[in-house]
């Protein structure tokens, strides 16, 4: 299958292409096409990933690429870029975050389902072996009474604020402790670090520690009825490989690795956190 990548602003495009084209770790696939935000970005990613063709407009890949990876820094660009391919039933992987507004995301999911376009979106942090070890350690520890995550996140970044990098801790919380977050609250400390609380309908509270400077990785901690589990979420030697395996399997089989709810709920949580940052109050997570 011939893959086209839309977006070269971050390192992900080159990393994905390197796994497929250079290291040849995914059989039956090649990254053939790339569009970048600038000529320089496109050339650099194409060289690193040995991508043979740079296109001037993403639409040039229509009819050529068998599957699409959409990979911008700001999530607001994801779905407009993917929409022409969804109409044609092309399989699509959207890098995290899936989108910038949940109503737009819900409509896009409906479009993909109508058009028969397989669609998925996720980040790589909960796909690492360290996260699987954390989940394994939770087994037999009884109910989770309290939990927290930590990681880098600059709320003043130009790529969507809490959406950029905040998505990682939201995904960690959902995959570790489940869905059902109904309210959130975000509190800043002197304009630098921040803490976000995720309130579950079960009574569980998960605290996200959003660290502006000096934090290079992620971690998760759970206090359970039978003890506690704490795990720095170290990256695998090839951190992008588990994600590439997952979305290329979908490209090949059409089987969706995530349900629609799993695509859209992280965005609704991020929207509520954004509202809380602005209001200074606890905000409800909208369910539609």
C-alpha positions, 0 to 999 in steps of 0.5 A: 500500500502506498501511503501519503503523509500530510504535514512535515512540521514536526518529527513524526512524518520522518519517523514514520517514513523511516520505520517503513521506507528505511528500516523496512519494519512494516511489510507491504507498505511504502511512504510514497508521497509527502506534503510539507508546510514549507519546501524546507520542511518537506525536503528535510522529512523526505530526505530523512524518510526516503520519501520519493515524491513531494507534492505541492498540494495535499489533494495531488495525492488523491487517486495515488495514495492508498492511505493517508497520515495527517500530521500537523502540529495544530489540530485545527488543520487535521480534518480539513486536510483529511476530508477530501480523502474521507469522501473517497473512502481512503483509510486515514490515520490522524496524529494526535490530537484527532481534531480541535473541536469535537462537533467537527470531529463528530461530523467527520467520523460520520462522514468516514462511516458513510464513505467507508473510510477506515479512521483512527487517531491516537498518541504513542505514549500509552502504546509504550511497553512501560505503560503496559507494565503499569497496567499489569501492575494494577491488576489485583491491586483493587479499586483505584482510589486516587491517581495522577499523571505528569508530563510537559505541557506549555499552555501558552504554546501556539499550537492549541494550548492545552491540546498540544501535549495535554492530549498525552496525559488525557489519553494516559488517564483514559486508558489507565483508569477508564472513560466516564470523566464528566467534569474537569478543572484547570488551575494555573500557578503563577502563569507557569505550571498548572494542574488539571483535575479530571472528575469521574462519575464513579468519584475517582479524581485524576490529577494531571500535572502540566509542567511548563519547563524542565520535564522531559517525559511522562509518568502515572501514579495510582493509589489503590485499595491494596497499595500504590503503583507508580511508573515513569513512562519510558519510551521504547527503543523505537517509540513510534513503531507500536503506533505505526503497526496499529494504523497500518494494520487498519489500513490493510484490514479496515478493522478499526482499533478504536471505537468512535467514543475513544476518538471523540471523548479526549477532544471533549475533555480538552475542550472542557479544560480549555473552557476551565482555563478561561473561566477559572471554574469547574467545567462539564465535559459535553457529551454531544 
